[in-house]
Amino acid sequence: MKETVFIILFLLITGCSNRSVYDGMQRSNKNDCATLPPSQYEECMERASKSFDEYERERREATKQE
């Protein structure tokens, strides 16, 4: 029983930290977009605005193909 609780807690913590790291990187990417010329800004912001859930879905699909 203790093992199960520990595993669930570990997975929850890991999931939250992955989301936090992703969100931090996206904020950094958006800041980097501000340094680009206007012709590249919109495309950069679009890439930097991808939600974590969308990123995770694409990551899982890419890993399945390998």
C-alpha contacts under 8 A as a table, 3 or more apart, distances in Angstrom:
res1	aa1	res2	aa2	distance
1	M	4	T	5.24
1	M	5	V	6.45
2	K	5	V	5.19
2	K	6	F	6.09
3	E	6	F	5.03
3	E	7	I	6.09
4	T	7	I	5.13
4	T	8	I	6.18
5	V	8	I	5.19
5	V	9	L	6.07
6	F	9	L	5.11
6	F	10	F	6.02
7	I	10	F	5.02
7	I	11	L	6.16
8	I	11	L	5.18
8	I	12	L	6.20
9	L	12	L	5.14
9	L	13	I	6.15
10	F	13	I	5.19
10	F	14	T	6.04
11	L	14	T	5.09
11	L	15	G	6.03
12	L	15	G	5.16
12	L	16	C	6.22
13	I	16	C	5.17
13	I	17	S	6.17
14	T	17	S	5.17
14	T	18	N	6.12
15	G	18	N	5.17
15	G	19	R	6.35
16	C	19	R	5.18
16	C	20	S	6.22
17	S	20	S	4.91
17	S	21	V	6.10
18	N	21	V	5.19
18	N	22	Y	6.13
19	R	22	Y	5.05
19	R	23	D	6.04
19	R	52	F	6.50
20	S	23	D	5.08
20	S	24	G	6.13
21	V	24	G	5.13
21	V	25	M	6.21
22	Y	25	M	5.14
22	Y	26	Q	6.15
22	Y	52	F	6.86
23	D	26	Q	5.06
23	D	27	R	6.25
23	D	52	F	7.49
24	G	27	R	5.17
24	G	28	S	6.28
25	M	28	S	5.00
25	M	29	N	6.09
26	Q	29	N	4.92
26	Q	30	K	6.15
26	Q	48	A	5.36
26	Q	49	S	7.05
27	R	30	K	5.11
27	R	31	N	6.32
27	R	48	A	7.66
28	S	31	N	5.08
28	S	32	D	6.29
29	N	32	D	4.97
29	N	33	C	6.26
29	N	48	A	5.85
30	K	33	C	4.99
30	K	34	A	6.78
30	K	44	C	7.55
30	K	45	M	6.05
30	K	48	A	5.80
30	K	49	S	7.95
31	N	34	A	5.42
31	N	35	T	7.47
32	D	35	T	5.59
32	D	36	L	7.32
33	C	36	L	5.42
33	C	41	Y	5.66
33	C	44	C	5.71
33	C	45	M	6.34
34	A	41	Y	6.85
36	L	39	S	7.96
36	L	40	Q	6.11
36	L	41	Y	5.71
37	P	40	Q	5.66
37	P	41	Y	6.14
38	P	41	Y	4.92
38	P	42	E	7.21
39	S	42	E	7.15
40	Q	43	E	5.66
40	Q	44	C	6.22
41	Y	44	C	5.14
41	Y	45	M	6.13
42	E	45	M	5.14
42	E	46	E	6.14
43	E	46	E	5.08
43	E	47	R	6.39
44	C	47	R	5.24
44	C	48	A	6.21
45	M	48	A	4.91
45	M	49	S	6.00
46	E	49	S	5.21
46	E	50	K	6.99
47	R	50	K	5.96
50	K	54	E	6.51
50	K	55	Y	6.62
51	S	54	E	5.25
51	S	55	Y	6.21
52	F	55	Y	4.95
52	F	56	E	6.05
53	D	56	E	5.08
53	D	57	R	6.19
54	E	57	R	5.13
54	E	58	E	6.23
55	Y	58	E	5.22
55	Y	59	R	6.02
56	E	59	R	4.97
56	E	60	R	6.10
57	R	60	R	5.22
57	R	61	E	6.28
58	E	61	E	5.11
58	E	62	A	6.15
59	R	62	A	5.14
59	R	63	T	6.16
60	R	63	T	5.12
60	R	64	K	6.22
61	E	64	K	5.24
61	E	65	Q	6.55
62	A	65	Q	5.34
62	A	66	E	6.78
63	T	66	E	5.40
